Amino acid sequence: MGYQVRPLPDKKSEPKWKLQYVSCKKADRKPESKAKSNKTTWNVSKDRWRSLGFHKFMPIEDAKARAKQLNSQLEIKRQEEHLRNLEMKQREVCLKYNSFLPEEFVQEFERLFVKKRNLKENTRKRKTQRQVTWTSAQKMIVTIGIEPSEWYYNIDAIYDYFYDEALSINYVKAIIRMSNLWGYFICRKLGRPFLSIPHPKGHEKQRLVDNYHENGKHMKKPAKGLPPKELYKAKKNLSIEHFNWLYISLWLGLRPKEIDSLHNKKMWRLEKINSNQQVISVFQTKIITVPPEDRWKPIPIQFDEQKIALKIIESGNFKRPYLRTVRKYITGERITLYSGRKGFVDLMLSKKQSLENISIWMGHGTIHRTWRSYKDKLQFHI
């Protein structure tokens, strides 16, 4: 967008060029124009040439140089105007932010509730999650533009905000918990009453869940189970170490980190109940809320495929594959490194094992956890 000099070699009189202005703004386009290009070009009147630094006896090279100079000046003005607009918008955002989240109160709130001390091993991770939730809560508070003492009377506006953002129901609940904490804190400071935002239920909850599954930007669908036939089909393309790793995952239902730890013989042990029955016990590194002696989960070796898996563990010939390698050679919806463990439940149910025992073998605290997160609801077993 700017000035251009168009040569006119066939013109007899001077100047043998004309000055034009090119614009890409929609406002400069003629209503009757049917051109597909966004550019609009018109000739600059000779009455304006002198004020712009042109005259009719100017060589075309000098005219082009002057047009280039003018375009540079216009670009500088556009950049300055753009920066000025950004500063104004930033100032408006800061004013709006400070009106609902005063800096002094925010600092005290973060010190008491967001950055509070945590003595667990994963302190850094927990702090990060808390900070992310607080950032999302701040965005919600500023966007809706409603005082915390009035939140309860404007629940529909708050739920509509979550609907527009297409957030998961669990993340919505986390933001509401953090927002209620801020609302209680600030209203106590200002001596105002506060009624907390209730978690969405019924139709509102269903509306948020459906919208998240349809339009959620960061939606992560759970992994699907790995069928044995798909694993055997991919055997010729996978290295023996990668195939063995997936084989252990499928037939013993172990977590990826637990399979990796099997290289350390202190992390698993083999027991014999009788001459025909063996049980492998694997230490669960993920479980941290129980004493170490209670973190061992027993898995009976009942089928020939599990006996093969036990021999693989004893040989140590297994290695975790890259996810892209698994997805390259194993076809299926949402295949991940957890797919073998996901498929273990339905595989054992097809072998006429009870869900109670399967839940113990997977190391779950409740059967509900096994059914809710690992059972494929589209599979049935006769």
N, C-alpha and C positions, 0 to 999 in steps of 0.2 A: 504494500500500500504506500503510494507516494507519487512523485513526479517521474515522467519518462519523456525522452526526446525521440520522436519518430521521424526517420529520414524520409524526404520526398524528392528522390533523384530526378523525377520527370518534371518537376515544377520549374518554370522558366525564370520567375522573379525570386528575389531574396525575401526571406530566408528559405532555403531548401530543406526545411524541417518544421515540425510543429510540436508544440508543448502540450502534453496531456497529463491528466491526473487519474490514477488507478485506485479504486476503492473496493474493499471486500465487505463493507458493511451492508447489511440487509436494508437499512433505511435509505441508502443511496440508489437502490435498484428501482427501476420504473415498474409500476404495477402491471403494465401490459407486457413486460419482458418475459419471453419464454426460453431464454438462454439457460443452459444447464450449468454453466460456470457461475461461480459466486462473484466474479470480478465485474466491476462496472467502470467503464472508461469514458471520459469526456474531455473535449478540448478546452484548454485554458485560454480565455480571451486575451487578445494582444494588449488590451488596456491595462492588464495586470502584470504584463511582462516586466516593466521597468521596476515595479515595486518588488518583484521577485529576483531581479538581477539579470534579466535577459534583454536583448535588443535584437532587431532584425538583421543586423550586419554581423552578428556573432557567429563564428565558425561552429559547425556541428559538434566538433570535439570539445570546445569550450562550453557549449550548451549542455552536453552530457555530463561534463565535470561539475557544472553548477547544479544540475539536477541531482547528482549524487550527493553533493554537499547539503542541499536542502533536505534530501531524504534522511541523511544522518542526523540533522537537527531535529526533524520530526520524530525520529526514533528515540532520541534522548528525551523529548517532551513526553512521548508516550510512556517511556519507562518511568519517568518521574511521576506522571499521573497515576500509573499502576501502583507504584510504591506508596504514593499518598493514599490511594484507596485502601491498600492493604493495611496501612497504619491506622486509618480511620476504623476499619473493620476490627482490627486487633484491639483498638481502644474501646470500641463498643462491647466486644466480647469480655474484656477485662472488667469493665464497669458492671456488666450483667453478672459476671462471675462473682465479683466482690459483693454485689448486692444480695446474693443468696448464699455465698460461701466466704464470709469475712476471713481474711488471711490469718489474723491472730487466733481466732477460734479453730480454724482448720489445723494450724500447727499444734495446738493443744490436743485436739481430737486425735490427730495422727500419732502423737506421742503416747497417748493413753490407750488407744484401741487398735491402731494400724501397725505401729512399730513396737508393740509390747514384747517383752522377753519371752522366748520359747526355748525350753531346755531339751527338746527332742532332737534326734539326730538330723532329721530333715528340716531344721529350722529355716534354712535359707529358702527352701522351696515353699514352705508355708508362708513366709513373709512375702514372697513374690506373689502368691495367689491372693493373699489378703490385700496387697497393694493394687493388683489388677482389678479386683472387685470394687475397691474404694474409688478407683479412677472411673469405672463404669457408673458407679452410683453418683459421682460428681457430675458426670455428663447428663445423667437423667435429671438430677436436681436442677441444673441450669437450663436444660431444654424445656422442661415443663413450666418453669417459671412460676411456681406456686410455693408459698410459705409452708414450712413443715406443719404448722398448726392447722393448716387447711387441707392437708393431704387426704385425710380420711373422707372429706366431703367431695373430693375430686378423684376418687378411685378409678372411674372410667377413663379419665385423661391419662392416668399413669399406666393402666393396662393397654390403652391405645398406643402409648409410646413403645412399650415392649412388643406390641404387635407390629408396629412399623419397623422396628429394629430386627425382627425375626430371630429372637433369641430363644435358646432352649429353656425349657421349664425349670430345669435345675439351676441354670445361671440366673434366671429371673428371680428365683427364690433367694439366691445368694445376694443379689443386688438389693432386694427388698430387706433382707436382714441387716445389711450394712447401712442402708438408707434409714431404717427405723432406729438404728443405733445413733446415727447422726441427728435425726429428728428429736430423739429423747434428750441428747446432749445439748443441742442448741436451744431447745425450748426450756430446758431447765436453767440454762444460762440467762435467758431473757424473761423468765418467769411467766411463760405461756403454757397453756394446756397442750397435751400431745396425745393423739390416738394413732397407734401404729397402723401401717398398711397391712391388711390381711393378705395371705397368699391366695392366688387365684384358685378357684374351685369350680366344679361343674362346667357350665357352658364356657365361661371365660378361660378356664384351664384348657379345655379341649380346643378352643379357638387358637390359643397360643401354640399348642403342640402341633396342630395341623399346619399352621402357617410356617412354623420352624421347619417341618419336614418338606414343605413345598418350596420355601424361599430362603431358608437359612444359608447364610454365606459361609459359615464356619462349621456346618453340620458334618459330623463324623459318624458314618454309619458303622454299626458293629461288624466285626469279622464274621464271615460265614464258615461253617465247618468244612473240613477237608475230607471228601469221600475217598475211601481206600483205592477205588478203581482209578481215580484221577492221579493219585500218588504213584501207583504202579505203572500207569501209562507214561508218566514223566521220567521214569527211572532211567531210560536210555539216554536222556538229555542231561540229567544231573550227574555230578560227580558222586562217587560212592560215599564220601564223607557227608555231603549235603543230603543225599537221600537217606542215609542212616539217621541223621539228626531229625528229619521230618518223620521218619518211621517211629522213632522213640516218642516224639511228640504225639503222634496219632494213637499209638497202642498203649501208652502209659499215662497220657493226659497231663504231662508235666508242663510247667511254665517254661518259656524260653531261657530265663536265667537259671532255672533249676537244671535244665539239660546241660547248659554250659558248665555248671558246677560239678557235674558227674565226673569230670576229669580228676577232681580231687576226691580220693577214696574216703576222706573223712566226712564227706557230705552225703554218703549213702552207705547202707549196710544191707547184707543179705542174710535172711534167717530161714531156717527149715522147720516147718511145723511137723511134718512127717516125711516119709520117704518120697512121697509124690508131690508135696505141696511146698512151694517156696514163696517167700514174701520179701519184697524189696522195700526198704524204708528210706525215704528221701527227706533231707532237711530242707525246710521251707524258709528261705531267706526273706521272703516278703512279710511273713508274720512276725510282728515285733511286740505285740501286746500280751504275749504269754511267755512263760519261762522257756528257756532253750530246750529243756528236756521234753516239753510238750509240742515242739515244732516239727516233730518227725511225723510224716504221714505214711501209713502202710499201703502197699499196693500188691495184692496177691497175683502171682503169675499162674494164670489158669489156662491160657490158650497158647497154641503153638507159636502164633505171631508174637506173643509177649515173651516167650522163651527166646525167640530170635532177637528181640529187643534187648533182653538181658545179656545175651552173648555179645551184642554190639557194645553195650556199656562196659563189659569186662575187657573188651579189646581196646576200647578208647578210640576207635576209628569213626569218629563223628565230629562234625564242625558246623557251626551255625552258618547258613547261607545268607546272602544278601536278599533283601526283600524283592528287589527288581529281578533277581534270578528266579525266585519262586514264581513271581507273576508272569515271567516270560514263558515258562514251560508248563505251568499248571493253570489250566483254564477254569474259570469259575468266578462268581460274583464276590467281590470284597475278600479276596484271599490275602491273608497276612501270616506272620510267623506264629500267631495265636490260632490259626485255623485248625491245626492238628489237635490242639487241646479242645477247641470248640467242637470238633467232630467226635471226640472221645465219648461224650455222653450218649449220643444217639448210636454210636457204634456198640457200646456196652449194653444199651437197652435192646438193640437188635440181637444181642447174644443172651437175652433173657435175664440180665442182671437187674437188681432192684435199684431204684433211684437213691434210696438211703445209703446203700453201699457205695454207689458211684460218687455220691457227695463226699464221703469219707476219703475215697481214693484221690479225689481232686484237692482235698485239703480245705474244703469249705466249712464254715462254722454252722451253716444251716442248709437244709434242703431247699428252702426258698431261694437262696442265692444260686444254687445249681439250676433250678428250674427257670428262674427269671432271666438269667444272663447267658446260659449255655445250652439249654434245650431248644432245638429248632422246632418252632411251633407248627411248621408246615409238614413235618415228618411224623408219621404214625407207625407203630410197630404191632403186628398181629402175633 
